[in-house]
Amino acid sequence: MENLKYQKGAFFFDMDGLLFDTETLYYETRHRILNKHGYPYTEKDHVNYIGKGFDDTIYRLQKLVDDETLGQRIFDESMELFQAEVENGNLSLKRGAVNLLTELNKNGGNCYLTSSSSKKMIMQTLQVARIEEFFSGVISGEEVESNKPAPDIYLHALTIAQTSKEQAIVFEDAKSGVAAASQAGIDVVMVPDWTPPDEEDRKKTVAVVPNLHEAAALFH
């Protein structure tokens, strides 16, 4: 594939599962709370929740327990547990994340975080990890009408970054994020986390790499 170093100026990063191993932590905390309330929750179940935003998660939990109030309570309790784990430093950055962000910043690139998570959760995670300095801006799922896999967050990100889709590139780990970037007409590099890409995913990407360390090679 042609080197991308001089083609792109805006870099849009998903957060959960891409920069941080948050999906494992989301799964573990949700599993504990659901089990406490008497409901099973497997890794296979969790795949259906990945990358679609908190509104989708709440809806799925409410359907799972067949009770709107209890579903919301389970979500709230699992998020409280998740936040406590983050504050205690029990969240690891993905391999190559800091090196890639450093390299892109050094070469004049503007990096933006484009996550389906809430703004509060994004800022808390960035501050705990001490990497907020790498980002020119943060765009959350709360700022758009429809979350991933709809293209809204990336179309909004283009406006915030004041750039064109040709000058931007997206880094995503999940199918929903790849679909969102593709529908927005932006090149996307997939770094799979919980689920491997299928043929449809590969057709929507300019590259699929195993980690962010290898993603950096696309810009050398």
VOTIDREN-832636 format. One record per residue (C-alpha): x, y, z; residue in one letter; residue number from 1. Coordinates in steps of 0.02 Angstrom, whole numbers, always signed. Each point is the difference from the previous one (the first is absolute). Layout:
<node><xx>X</xx><yy>Y</yy><zz>Z</zz><resn>A</resn><resi>NUM</resi></node>
...
END
This chain:
<node><xx>+0</xx><yy>+0</yy><zz>+0</zz><resn>M</resn><resi>1</resi></node>
<node><xx>+59</xx><yy>+176</yy><zz>-40</zz><resn>E</resn><resi>2</resi></node>
<node><xx>+80</xx><yy>+93</yy><zz>+144</zz><resn>N</resn><resi>3</resi></node>
<node><xx>-125</xx><yy>+113</yy><zz>+87</zz><resn>L</resn><resi>4</resi></node>
<node><xx>+122</xx><yy>+119</yy><zz>+87</zz><resn>K</resn><resi>5</resi></node>
<node><xx>-24</xx><yy>+149</yy><zz>-115</zz><resn>Y</resn><resi>6</resi></node>
<node><xx>-182</xx><yy>-32</yy><zz>-46</zz><resn>Q</resn><resi>7</resi></node>
<node><xx>-84</xx><yy>+25</yy><zz>+167</zz><resn>K</resn><resi>8</resi></node>
<node><xx>-8</xx><yy>+143</yy><zz>+125</zz><resn>G</resn><resi>9</resi></node>
<node><xx>-143</xx><yy>-50</yy><zz>+117</zz><resn>A</resn><resi>10</resi></node>
<node><xx>+1</xx><yy>-164</yy><zz>+96</zz><resn>F</resn><resi>11</resi></node>
<node><xx>-158</xx><yy>-62</yy><zz>+84</zz><resn>F</resn><resi>12</resi></node>
<node><xx>+22</xx><yy>-129</yy><zz>+139</zz><resn>F</resn><resi>13</resi></node>
<node><xx>-133</xx><yy>-108</yy><zz>+78</zz><resn>D</resn><resi>14</resi></node>
<node><xx>+35</xx><yy>-30</yy><zz>+186</zz><resn>M</resn><resi>15</resi></node>
<node><xx>-75</xx><yy>-160</yy><zz>+69</zz><resn>D</resn><resi>16</resi></node>
<node><xx>+92</xx><yy>-152</yy><zz>-64</zz><resn>G</resn><resi>17</resi></node>
<node><xx>+117</xx><yy>+103</yy><zz>-109</zz><resn>L</resn><resi>18</resi></node>
<node><xx>+102</xx><yy>+113</yy><zz>+115</zz><resn>L</resn><resi>19</resi></node>
<node><xx>-49</xx><yy>-90</yy><zz>+160</zz><resn>F</resn><resi>20</resi></node>
<node><xx>-45</xx><yy>-176</yy><zz>+50</zz><resn>D</resn><resi>21</resi></node>
<node><xx>-166</xx><yy>+67</yy><zz>+61</zz><resn>T</resn><resi>22</resi></node>
<node><xx>-110</xx><yy>-133</yy><zz>-80</zz><resn>E</resn><resi>23</resi></node>
<node><xx>+73</xx><yy>-132</yy><zz>+116</zz><resn>T</resn><resi>24</resi></node>
<node><xx>-35</xx><yy>+113</yy><zz>+148</zz><resn>L</resn><resi>25</resi></node>
<node><xx>-177</xx><yy>+39</yy><zz>-61</zz><resn>Y</resn><resi>26</resi></node>
<node><xx>-31</xx><yy>-186</yy><zz>-18</zz><resn>Y</resn><resi>27</resi></node>
<node><xx>+70</xx><yy>-44</yy><zz>+172</zz><resn>E</resn><resi>28</resi></node>
<node><xx>-96</xx><yy>+135</yy><zz>+94</zz><resn>T</resn><resi>29</resi></node>
<node><xx>-163</xx><yy>-30</yy><zz>-92</zz><resn>R</resn><resi>30</resi></node>
<node><xx>+18</xx><yy>-188</yy><zz>+26</zz><resn>H</resn><resi>31</resi></node>
<node><xx>+22</xx><yy>+25</yy><zz>+188</zz><resn>R</resn><resi>32</resi></node>
<node><xx>-153</xx><yy>+112</yy><zz>+17</zz><resn>I</resn><resi>33</resi></node>
<node><xx>-113</xx><yy>-108</yy><zz>-109</zz><resn>L</resn><resi>34</resi></node>
<node><xx>+54</xx><yy>-155</yy><zz>+97</zz><resn>N</resn><resi>35</resi></node>
<node><xx>-39</xx><yy>+91</yy><zz>+163</zz><resn>K</resn><resi>36</resi></node>
<node><xx>-177</xx><yy>+27</yy><zz>-64</zz><resn>H</resn><resi>37</resi></node>
<node><xx>-15</xx><yy>-180</yy><zz>-58</zz><resn>G</resn><resi>38</resi></node>
<node><xx>+30</xx><yy>+19</yy><zz>-187</zz><resn>Y</resn><resi>39</resi></node>
<node><xx>+135</xx><yy>-89</yy><zz>-103</zz><resn>P</resn><resi>40</resi></node>
<node><xx>+114</xx><yy>+102</yy><zz>-114</zz><resn>Y</resn><resi>41</resi></node>
<node><xx>+130</xx><yy>-79</yy><zz>-112</zz><resn>T</resn><resi>42</resi></node>
<node><xx>+140</xx><yy>+67</yy><zz>-110</zz><resn>E</resn><resi>43</resi></node>
<node><xx>-106</xx><yy>-51</yy><zz>-150</zz><resn>K</resn><resi>44</resi></node>
<node><xx>-142</xx><yy>+108</yy><zz>+68</zz><resn>D</resn><resi>45</resi></node>
<node><xx>+118</xx><yy>+148</yy><zz>+24</zz><resn>H</resn><resi>46</resi></node>
<node><xx>+50</xx><yy>+3</yy><zz>-184</zz><resn>V</resn><resi>47</resi></node>
<node><xx>-175</xx><yy>+65</yy><zz>-41</zz><resn>N</resn><resi>48</resi></node>
<node><xx>+26</xx><yy>+152</yy><zz>+112</zz><resn>Y</resn><resi>49</resi></node>
<node><xx>+167</xx><yy>+58</yy><zz>-69</zz><resn>I</resn><resi>50</resi></node>
<node><xx>+22</xx><yy>+172</yy><zz>-78</zz><resn>G</resn><resi>51</resi></node>
<node><xx>-182</xx><yy>+55</yy><zz>-7</zz><resn>K</resn><resi>52</resi></node>
<node><xx>-14</xx><yy>+124</yy><zz>+142</zz><resn>G</resn><resi>53</resi></node>
<node><xx>-80</xx><yy>+1</yy><zz>+171</zz><resn>F</resn><resi>54</resi></node>
<node><xx>-179</xx><yy>+25</yy><zz>-60</zz><resn>D</resn><resi>55</resi></node>
<node><xx>+13</xx><yy>-163</yy><zz>-96</zz><resn>D</resn><resi>56</resi></node>
<node><xx>+77</xx><yy>-86</yy><zz>+152</zz><resn>T</resn><resi>57</resi></node>
<node><xx>-142</xx><yy>+58</yy><zz>+113</zz><resn>I</resn><resi>58</resi></node>
<node><xx>-130</xx><yy>-57</yy><zz>-126</zz><resn>Y</resn><resi>59</resi></node>
<node><xx>+80</xx><yy>-173</yy><zz>-14</zz><resn>R</resn><resi>60</resi></node>
<node><xx>+13</xx><yy>-20</yy><zz>+188</zz><resn>L</resn><resi>61</resi></node>
<node><xx>-183</xx><yy>+50</yy><zz>+21</zz><resn>Q</resn><resi>62</resi></node>
<node><xx>-50</xx><yy>-130</yy><zz>-130</zz><resn>K</resn><resi>63</resi></node>
<node><xx>+112</xx><yy>-130</yy><zz>+82</zz><resn>L</resn><resi>64</resi></node>
<node><xx>-82</xx><yy>+17</yy><zz>+170</zz><resn>V</resn><resi>65</resi></node>
<node><xx>-171</xx><yy>+45</yy><zz>-72</zz><resn>D</resn><resi>66</resi></node>
<node><xx>-13</xx><yy>+149</yy><zz>+117</zz><resn>D</resn><resi>67</resi></node>
<node><xx>+43</xx><yy>+181</yy><zz>-45</zz><resn>E</resn><resi>68</resi></node>
<node><xx>+35</xx><yy>+56</yy><zz>+178</zz><resn>T</resn><resi>69</resi></node>
<node><xx>+106</xx><yy>-150</yy><zz>+44</zz><resn>L</resn><resi>70</resi></node>
<node><xx>+95</xx><yy>+12</yy><zz>-164</zz><resn>G</resn><resi>71</resi></node>
<node><xx>+43</xx><yy>+181</yy><zz>+35</zz><resn>Q</resn><resi>72</resi></node>
<node><xx>+52</xx><yy>-46</yy><zz>+177</zz><resn>R</resn><resi>73</resi></node>
<node><xx>+114</xx><yy>-138</yy><zz>-62</zz><resn>I</resn><resi>74</resi></node>
<node><xx>+79</xx><yy>+121</yy><zz>-124</zz><resn>F</resn><resi>75</resi></node>
<node><xx>+26</xx><yy>+132</yy><zz>+135</zz><resn>D</resn><resi>76</resi></node>
<node><xx>+76</xx><yy>-124</yy><zz>+123</zz><resn>E</resn><resi>77</resi></node>
<node><xx>+116</xx><yy>-75</yy><zz>-130</zz><resn>S</resn><resi>78</resi></node>
<node><xx>+58</xx><yy>+174</yy><zz>-54</zz><resn>M</resn><resi>79</resi></node>
<node><xx>+35</xx><yy>+48</yy><zz>+181</zz><resn>E</resn><resi>80</resi></node>
<node><xx>+106</xx><yy>-156</yy><zz>+17</zz><resn>L</resn><resi>81</resi></node>
<node><xx>+85</xx><yy>+35</yy><zz>-166</zz><resn>F</resn><resi>82</resi></node>
<node><xx>+42</xx><yy>+179</yy><zz>+51</zz><resn>Q</resn><resi>83</resi></node>
<node><xx>+70</xx><yy>-60</yy><zz>+166</zz><resn>A</resn><resi>84</resi></node>
<node><xx>+114</xx><yy>-122</yy><zz>-92</zz><resn>E</resn><resi>85</resi></node>
<node><xx>+59</xx><yy>+139</yy><zz>-117</zz><resn>V</resn><resi>86</resi></node>
<node><xx>+35</xx><yy>+117</yy><zz>+146</zz><resn>E</resn><resi>87</resi></node>
<node><xx>+100</xx><yy>-139</yy><zz>+84</zz><resn>N</resn><resi>88</resi></node>
<node><xx>+109</xx><yy>-13</yy><zz>-155</zz><resn>G</resn><resi>89</resi></node>
<node><xx>-66</xx><yy>-168</yy><zz>-55</zz><resn>N</resn><resi>90</resi></node>
<node><xx>-2</xx><yy>+46</yy><zz>-184</zz><resn>L</resn><resi>91</resi></node>
<node><xx>+142</xx><yy>-29</yy><zz>-122</zz><resn>S</resn><resi>92</resi></node>
<node><xx>+46</xx><yy>+93</yy><zz>-157</zz><resn>L</resn><resi>93</resi></node>
<node><xx>+12</xx><yy>-105</yy><zz>-157</zz><resn>K</resn><resi>94</resi></node>
<node><xx>+170</xx><yy>-42</yy><zz>-72</zz><resn>R</resn><resi>95</resi></node>
<node><xx>+71</xx><yy>+138</yy><zz>-108</zz><resn>G</resn><resi>96</resi></node>
<node><xx>-131</xx><yy>+131</yy><zz>+47</zz><resn>A</resn><resi>97</resi></node>
<node><xx>+118</xx><yy>+130</yy><zz>+73</zz><resn>V</resn><resi>98</resi></node>
<node><xx>+132</xx><yy>-26</yy><zz>-134</zz><resn>N</resn><resi>99</resi></node>
<node><xx>-126</xx><yy>+22</yy><zz>-141</zz><resn>L</resn><resi>100</resi></node>
<node><xx>-77</xx><yy>+157</yy><zz>+77</zz><resn>L</resn><resi>101</resi></node>
<node><xx>+174</xx><yy>+72</yy><zz>+31</zz><resn>T</resn><resi>102</resi></node>
<node><xx>+53</xx><yy>-35</yy><zz>-179</zz><resn>E</resn><resi>103</resi></node>
<node><xx>-156</xx><yy>+78</yy><zz>-76</zz><resn>L</resn><resi>104</resi></node>
<node><xx>+11</xx><yy>+155</yy><zz>+109</zz><resn>N</resn><resi>105</resi></node>
<node><xx>+185</xx><yy>+19</yy><zz>-39</zz><resn>K</resn><resi>106</resi></node>
<node><xx>-38</xx><yy>+0</yy><zz>-186</zz><resn>N</resn><resi>107</resi></node>
<node><xx>-133</xx><yy>+134</yy><zz>+15</zz><resn>G</resn><resi>108</resi></node>
<node><xx>-153</xx><yy>-111</yy><zz>+8</zz><resn>G</resn><resi>109</resi></node>
<node><xx>-154</xx><yy>+51</yy><zz>+99</zz><resn>N</resn><resi>110</resi></node>
<node><xx>-71</xx><yy>-144</yy><zz>+101</zz><resn>C</resn><resi>111</resi></node>
<node><xx>-180</xx><yy>-7</yy><zz>+60</zz><resn>Y</resn><resi>112</resi></node>
<node><xx>-87</xx><yy>-125</yy><zz>+113</zz><resn>L</resn><resi>113</resi></node>
<node><xx>-165</xx><yy>-56</yy><zz>-77</zz><resn>T</resn><resi>114</resi></node>
<node><xx>-85</xx><yy>-116</yy><zz>+123</zz><resn>S</resn><resi>115</resi></node>
<node><xx>-178</xx><yy>-60</yy><zz>+26</zz><resn>S</resn><resi>116</resi></node>
<node><xx>+30</xx><yy>+18</yy><zz>+188</zz><resn>S</resn><resi>117</resi></node>
<node><xx>-58</xx><yy>+149</yy><zz>+101</zz><resn>S</resn><resi>118</resi></node>
<node><xx>+108</xx><yy>+156</yy><zz>+6</zz><resn>K</resn><resi>119</resi></node>
<node><xx>+22</xx><yy>-23</yy><zz>+188</zz><resn>K</resn><resi>120</resi></node>
<node><xx>+63</xx><yy>-178</yy><zz>-21</zz><resn>M</resn><resi>121</resi></node>
<node><xx>+117</xx><yy>+49</yy><zz>-142</zz><resn>I</resn><resi>122</resi></node>
<node><xx>+81</xx><yy>+142</yy><zz>+97</zz><resn>M</resn><resi>123</resi></node>
<node><xx>+17</xx><yy>-104</yy><zz>+158</zz><resn>Q</resn><resi>124</resi></node>
<node><xx>+86</xx><yy>-140</yy><zz>-96</zz><resn>T</resn><resi>125</resi></node>
<node><xx>+118</xx><yy>+118</yy><zz>-92</zz><resn>L</resn><resi>126</resi></node>
<node><xx>+47</xx><yy>+89</yy><zz>+161</zz><resn>Q</resn><resi>127</resi></node>
<node><xx>+33</xx><yy>-160</yy><zz>+97</zz><resn>V</resn><resi>128</resi></node>
<node><xx>+110</xx><yy>-62</yy><zz>-143</zz><resn>A</resn><resi>129</resi></node>
<node><xx>+81</xx><yy>+172</yy><zz>-19</zz><resn>R</resn><resi>130</resi></node>
<node><xx>-17</xx><yy>+6</yy><zz>-190</zz><resn>I</resn><resi>131</resi></node>
<node><xx>-124</xx><yy>+144</yy><zz>-21</zz><resn>E</resn><resi>132</resi></node>
<node><xx>+143</xx><yy>+111</yy><zz>-62</zz><resn>E</resn><resi>133</resi></node>
<node><xx>+9</xx><yy>-98</yy><zz>-163</zz><resn>F</resn><resi>134</resi></node>
<node><xx>-174</xx><yy>+49</yy><zz>-56</zz><resn>F</resn><resi>135</resi></node>
<node><xx>-56</xx><yy>+160</yy><zz>-85</zz><resn>S</resn><resi>136</resi></node>
<node><xx>-181</xx><yy>-40</yy><zz>+43</zz><resn>G</resn><resi>137</resi></node>
<node><xx>-121</xx><yy>-128</yy><zz>+69</zz><resn>V</resn><resi>138</resi></node>
<node><xx>-164</xx><yy>-48</yy><zz>-84</zz><resn>I</resn><resi>139</resi></node>
<node><xx>-122</xx><yy>-110</yy><zz>+96</zz><resn>S</resn><resi>140</resi></node>
<node><xx>-154</xx><yy>-98</yy><zz>-49</zz><resn>G</resn><resi>141</resi></node>
<node><xx>-103</xx><yy>+124</yy><zz>+102</zz><resn>E</resn><resi>142</resi></node>
<node><xx>+31</xx><yy>+134</yy><zz>-132</zz><resn>E</resn><resi>143</resi></node>
<node><xx>-88</xx><yy>-88</yy><zz>-143</zz><resn>V</resn><resi>144</resi></node>
<node><xx>-176</xx><yy>-64</yy><zz>-34</zz><resn>E</resn><resi>145</resi></node>
<node><xx>+47</xx><yy>-177</yy><zz>-49</zz><resn>S</resn><resi>146</resi></node>
<node><xx>+149</xx><yy>-97</yy><zz>+66</zz><resn>N</resn><resi>147</resi></node>
<node><xx>+111</xx><yy>-125</yy><zz>-91</zz><resn>K</resn><resi>148</resi></node>
<node><xx>-27</xx><yy>-91</yy><zz>-119</zz><resn>P</resn><resi>149</resi></node>
<node><xx>-84</xx><yy>+158</yy><zz>-67</zz><resn>A</resn><resi>150</resi></node>
<node><xx>+127</xx><yy>+122</yy><zz>-76</zz><resn>P</resn><resi>151</resi></node>
<node><xx>-56</xx><yy>+149</yy><zz>+107</zz><resn>D</resn><resi>152</resi></node>
<node><xx>+148</xx><yy>+7</yy><zz>+119</zz><resn>I</resn><resi>153</resi></node>
<node><xx>+127</xx><yy>+2</yy><zz>-142</zz><resn>Y</resn><resi>154</resi></node>
<node><xx>-94</xx><yy>+127</yy><zz>-103</zz><resn>L</resn><resi>155</resi></node>
<node><xx>-6</xx><yy>+109</yy><zz>+156</zz><resn>H</resn><resi>156</resi></node>
<node><xx>+185</xx><yy>-32</yy><zz>+30</zz><resn>A</resn><resi>157</resi></node>
<node><xx>+41</xx><yy>+67</yy><zz>-174</zz><resn>L</resn><resi>158</resi></node>
<node><xx>-89</xx><yy>+162</yy><zz>+46</zz><resn>T</resn><resi>159</resi></node>
<node><xx>+88</xx><yy>+14</yy><zz>+168</zz><resn>I</resn><resi>160</resi></node>
<node><xx>+170</xx><yy>-34</yy><zz>-80</zz><resn>A</resn><resi>161</resi></node>
<node><xx>-40</xx><yy>+118</yy><zz>-145</zz><resn>Q</resn><resi>162</resi></node>
<node><xx>+64</xx><yy>-127</yy><zz>-124</zz><resn>T</resn><resi>163</resi></node>
<node><xx>-61</xx><yy>-103</yy><zz>-147</zz><resn>S</resn><resi>164</resi></node>
<node><xx>-32</xx><yy>-186</yy><zz>-2</zz><resn>K</resn><resi>165</resi></node>
<node><xx>+146</xx><yy>-19</yy><zz>-121</zz><resn>E</resn><resi>166</resi></node>
<node><xx>+119</xx><yy>+76</yy><zz>+127</zz><resn>Q</resn><resi>167</resi></node>
<node><xx>-60</xx><yy>-107</yy><zz>+146</zz><resn>A</resn><resi>168</resi></node>
<node><xx>+25</xx><yy>-179</yy><zz>+56</zz><resn>I</resn><resi>169</resi></node>
<node><xx>-87</xx><yy>-102</yy><zz>+134</zz><resn>V</resn><resi>170</resi></node>
<node><xx>+69</xx><yy>-133</yy><zz>+118</zz><resn>F</resn><resi>171</resi></node>
<node><xx>-132</xx><yy>-124</yy><zz>+59</zz><resn>E</resn><resi>172</resi></node>
<node><xx>-3</xx><yy>-171</yy><zz>+82</zz><resn>D</resn><resi>173</resi></node>
<node><xx>-183</xx><yy>-52</yy><zz>-20</zz><resn>A</resn><resi>174</resi></node>
<node><xx>-117</xx><yy>-38</yy><zz>-144</zz><resn>K</resn><resi>175</resi></node>
<node><xx>-120</xx><yy>+141</yy><zz>+48</zz><resn>S</resn><resi>176</resi></node>
<node><xx>+140</xx><yy>+129</yy><zz>-4</zz><resn>G</resn><resi>177</resi></node>
<node><xx>+67</xx><yy>-61</yy><zz>-166</zz><resn>V</resn><resi>178</resi></node>
<node><xx>-176</xx><yy>+12</yy><zz>-72</zz><resn>A</resn><resi>179</resi></node>
<node><xx>-21</xx><yy>+177</yy><zz>+68</zz><resn>A</resn><resi>180</resi></node>
<node><xx>+164</xx><yy>+61</yy><zz>-77</zz><resn>A</resn><resi>181</resi></node>
<node><xx>-37</xx><yy>-86</yy><zz>-165</zz><resn>S</resn><resi>182</resi></node>
<node><xx>-173</xx><yy>+78</yy><zz>-12</zz><resn>Q</resn><resi>183</resi></node>
<node><xx>+79</xx><yy>+170</yy><zz>+35</zz><resn>A</resn><resi>184</resi></node>
<node><xx>+117</xx><yy>-29</yy><zz>-148</zz><resn>G</resn><resi>185</resi></node>
<node><xx>+158</xx><yy>+5</yy><zz>+105</zz><resn>I</resn><resi>186</resi></node>
<node><xx>+146</xx><yy>-121</yy><zz>-15</zz><resn>D</resn><resi>187</resi></node>
<node><xx>+6</xx><yy>-117</yy><zz>+149</zz><resn>V</resn><resi>188</resi></node>
<node><xx>+137</xx><yy>-109</yy><zz>+75</zz><resn>V</resn><resi>189</resi></node>
<node><xx>-68</xx><yy>-145</yy><zz>+102</zz><resn>M</resn><resi>190</resi></node>
<node><xx>+93</xx><yy>-64</yy><zz>+152</zz><resn>V</resn><resi>191</resi></node>
<node><xx>-111</xx><yy>-145</yy><zz>+57</zz><resn>P</resn><resi>192</resi></node>
<node><xx>-31</xx><yy>-26</yy><zz>+185</zz><resn>D</resn><resi>193</resi></node>
<node><xx>-136</xx><yy>-122</yy><zz>+53</zz><resn>W</resn><resi>194</resi></node>
<node><xx>-58</xx><yy>-58</yy><zz>-172</zz><resn>T</resn><resi>195</resi></node>
<node><xx>+103</xx><yy>-37</yy><zz>-155</zz><resn>P</resn><resi>196</resi></node>
<node><xx>-47</xx><yy>+89</yy><zz>-161</zz><resn>P</resn><resi>197</resi></node>
<node><xx>-106</xx><yy>-89</yy><zz>-128</zz><resn>D</resn><resi>198</resi></node>
<node><xx>+10</xx><yy>+26</yy><zz>-188</zz><resn>E</resn><resi>199</resi></node>
<node><xx>-126</xx><yy>+142</yy><zz>+8</zz><resn>E</resn><resi>200</resi></node>
<node><xx>+107</xx><yy>+92</yy><zz>+129</zz><resn>D</resn><resi>201</resi></node>
<node><xx>+157</xx><yy>-22</yy><zz>-104</zz><resn>R</resn><resi>202</resi></node>
<node><xx>-83</xx><yy>+75</yy><zz>-153</zz><resn>K</resn><resi>203</resi></node>
<node><xx>-40</xx><yy>+158</yy><zz>+99</zz><resn>K</resn><resi>204</resi></node>
<node><xx>+178</xx><yy>+27</yy><zz>+63</zz><resn>T</resn><resi>205</resi></node>
<node><xx>+163</xx><yy>+62</yy><zz>-75</zz><resn>V</resn><resi>206</resi></node>
<node><xx>+93</xx><yy>-117</yy><zz>+119</zz><resn>A</resn><resi>207</resi></node>
<node><xx>-25</xx><yy>-127</yy><zz>+138</zz><resn>V</resn><resi>208</resi></node>
<node><xx>+144</xx><yy>-9</yy><zz>+124</zz><resn>V</resn><resi>209</resi></node>
<node><xx>+20</xx><yy>-101</yy><zz>+161</zz><resn>P</resn><resi>210</resi></node>
<node><xx>+47</xx><yy>+147</yy><zz>+113</zz><resn>N</resn><resi>211</resi></node>
<node><xx>+34</xx><yy>+187</yy><zz>+2</zz><resn>L</resn><resi>212</resi></node>
<node><xx>+187</xx><yy>-30</yy><zz>-3</zz><resn>H</resn><resi>213</resi></node>
<node><xx>-17</xx><yy>-73</yy><zz>-175</zz><resn>E</resn><resi>214</resi></node>
<node><xx>-124</xx><yy>+136</yy><zz>-49</zz><resn>A</resn><resi>215</resi></node>
<node><xx>+140</xx><yy>+126</yy><zz>+23</zz><resn>A</resn><resi>216</resi></node>
<node><xx>+93</xx><yy>-82</yy><zz>-145</zz><resn>A</resn><resi>217</resi></node>
<node><xx>-135</xx><yy>+62</yy><zz>-118</zz><resn>L</resn><resi>218</resi></node>
<node><xx>+60</xx><yy>+179</yy><zz>+29</zz><resn>F</resn><resi>219</resi></node>
<node><xx>+189</xx><yy>-20</yy><zz>-6</zz><resn>H</resn><resi>220</resi></node>
END
